[in-house]
Amino acid sequence: MRYIASDYQQIIDLRNQISPDCEIVMHNYDYPWPDGKPYKLFGNKLAGPWIKPFMEEVGVNDFASQRIICSWLIDQFTEIQKELLSRNRRIRCVDSRGLVNKGSEWDNEIHPKRAGFRRIAEIAWKPILDPLLS
């Protein structure tokens, strides 16, 4: 995680040098649904699954434990973003956690279905972007 913080800070520092009035909008992710479903397009697997096989490879086989670990990782990622937010100006963070809560709302392990994306856009993104775009 420290690499993530360092990489973000490098981007912020570059923005500060080149265009200090530019707003940076970061985002986290909703808590993944590690069910082993890959991303498919027209019925063809294109990518994934990203989580379940790797969890099982290290002996984490039950869905509840996989979900707890995924949620913890997303929360740690969000804490890094909050720390960056507190130390830098002109940065906003879109928090998408906890908005897509049912397995039926997920298209695959990391992508919600259309209704889930719509909920994330309306509840998490819109309040952050509207003031910037008006």
C-alpha positions in Angstrom: 0.0 0.0 0.0 2.9 2.4 0.6 3.7 2.2 -3.1 0.2 3.3 -3.9 0.5 6.3 -1.6 3.9 7.2 -3.1 2.6 6.9 -6.7 -0.4 9.1 -5.9 1.8 11.7 -4.2 4.1 11.8 -7.3 1.1 12.6 -9.5 -0.1 15.3 -7.0 3.4 16.8 -6.9 3.5 16.8 -10.7 0.1 18.5 -10.8 1.4 21.1 -8.3 4.3 21.9 -10.5 2.5 22.1 -13.8 -1.1 23.2 -13.0 -1.6 23.8 -9.3 -5.2 25.0 -9.7 -6.3 21.8 -11.4 -8.6 19.6 -9.3 -7.7 16.0 -8.8 -10.6 13.6 -8.4 -9.6 10.2 -7.0 -12.0 7.3 -6.4 -12.0 4.1 -4.5 -14.1 1.0 -5.3 -17.1 -0.7 -3.8 -16.5 -3.9 -1.9 -15.9 -6.6 -4.5 -18.0 -9.7 -4.8 -15.5 -12.6 -5.1 -17.8 -15.2 -6.8 -15.4 -16.3 -9.5 -17.4 -14.8 -12.4 -15.2 -13.3 -15.1 -15.9 -10.3 -17.3 -17.6 -11.4 -20.5 -18.5 -9.6 -23.7 -21.1 -11.2 -26.0 -20.7 -14.4 -23.9 -16.9 -14.6 -24.4 -14.6 -14.4 -21.4 -12.3 -11.4 -21.7 -10.8 -11.1 -18.2 -10.9 -12.4 -14.7 -11.9 -13.7 -12.4 -9.6 -11.5 -10.4 -10.1 -12.5 -6.8 -11.6 -15.9 -6.0 -8.9 -18.1 -7.6 -6.1 -16.3 -5.8 -7.9 -16.4 -2.5 -8.4 -20.1 -2.9 -4.8 -20.5 -3.9 -3.7 -19.2 -0.5 -6.3 -21.3 1.4 -9.1 -18.7 1.8 -11.9 -20.8 0.5 -15.2 -19.5 2.0 -17.0 -16.5 0.5 -17.5 -14.7 3.8 -13.8 -14.7 4.6 -12.9 -13.6 1.0 -15.4 -10.8 1.3 -14.0 -9.6 4.6 -10.4 -9.6 3.2 -11.6 -7.7 0.1 -13.5 -5.1 2.2 -10.4 -4.6 4.4 -8.2 -4.0 1.4 -10.6 -1.4 0.0 -10.9 0.3 3.4 -7.0 0.4 3.6 -6.9 1.9 0.1 -9.5 4.5 1.2 -7.4 5.4 4.2 -4.5 6.2 2.0 -6.7 8.4 -0.1 -8.0 10.2 3.0 -4.4 10.8 4.2 -3.5 12.3 0.8 -6.6 14.4 0.9 -5.7 15.8 4.3 -2.1 16.8 3.2 -2.9 18.2 -0.2 -5.2 20.9 -1.6 -7.6 20.7 -4.5 -8.2 17.0 -4.2 -11.5 15.2 -3.9 -12.3 11.6 -3.3 -15.3 9.7 -4.6 -16.3 7.0 -2.0 -18.2 4.2 -3.7 -18.0 1.7 -0.8 -21.2 -0.1 0.3 -23.4 1.0 -2.5 -23.7 -2.4 -4.4 -24.5 -4.9 -1.7 -26.2 -7.9 -3.3 -24.7 -10.6 -5.5 -27.5 -10.1 -8.0 -26.3 -6.5 -8.5 -22.8 -7.6 -9.7 -22.0 -8.5 -13.3 -18.7 -10.2 -12.1 -16.3 -10.0 -9.2 -15.4 -6.3 -9.6 -18.0 -4.7 -11.9 -21.6 -4.0 -10.9 -24.4 -4.3 -13.3 -25.9 -1.2 -14.9 -28.2 -0.4 -12.0 -25.2 -0.7 -9.6 -23.1 1.7 -11.7 -26.0 4.1 -11.9 -26.4 4.0 -8.1 -22.6 4.7 -7.7 -22.8 7.5 -10.2 -25.8 9.2 -8.5 -24.8 8.7 -4.9 -21.0 8.9 -5.0 -19.9 10.7 -8.2 -22.6 13.3 -8.8 -22.1 15.2 -5.6 -18.4 15.5 -6.2 -18.5 16.3 -9.9 -21.5 18.7 -10.0 -19.8 21.6 -8.2 -16.7 21.2 -10.5 -18.7 21.2 -13.7 -21.1 24.0 -12.9 
